[in-house]
């Protein structure tokens, strides 16, 4: 069984690594040049967004709730402790 994730930044990558480590799940990280997107195509093979698609993406991003890094770290620490308690 395999899982493929597509983190968009270092914070997401660190969260994934912390989760995997918390559950003692073995994982590998692909080299930088060996990436494909969710479509299965490499970055150089993805079709560009239309102006309408881009504007919709911006609109959705602006509606996405956000929080400070400190608040995120506090929530992650709480969740991590809950996960560790349930790990055999």
C-alpha positions, 0 to 999 in steps of 0.5 A, spaced: 500 500 500 502 506 498 500 514 499 503 519 495 502 526 498 503 533 494 505 538 500 505 545 497 510 548 502 515 546 508 510 547 513 506 542 510 512 537 509 514 538 516 507 536 518 507 530 514 513 528 517 511 529 524 505 525 523 508 519 520 514 519 525 508 519 531 505 513 528 512 510 526 510 509 519 516 508 514 516 513 509 521 515 503 521 522 500 522 523 493 528 527 490 526 534 488 527 533 481 522 527 481 515 530 482 509 529 479 502 533 481 496 530 483 494 529 475 500 524 475 503 529 470 510 532 472 510 540 473 512 541 466 506 537 463 501 541 467 496 545 463 496 553 465 490 555 468 485 560 464 484 567 467 477 564 470 480 558 473 486 563 476 481 568 479 476 562 482 483 559 485 484 566 488 477 567 490 477 560 494 484 562 497 481 568 500 475 564 503 480 559 506 480 560 514 487 562 516 491 562 523 498 565 526 503 560 526 503 560 533 496 558 533 497 552 528 503 550 532 499 550 539 493 546 535 498 541 532 502 540 539 495 538 542 493 533 536 500 530 536 499 528 544 492 525 542 495 521 537 501 519 541 496 517 546 493 512 541 499 509 538 501 502 541 
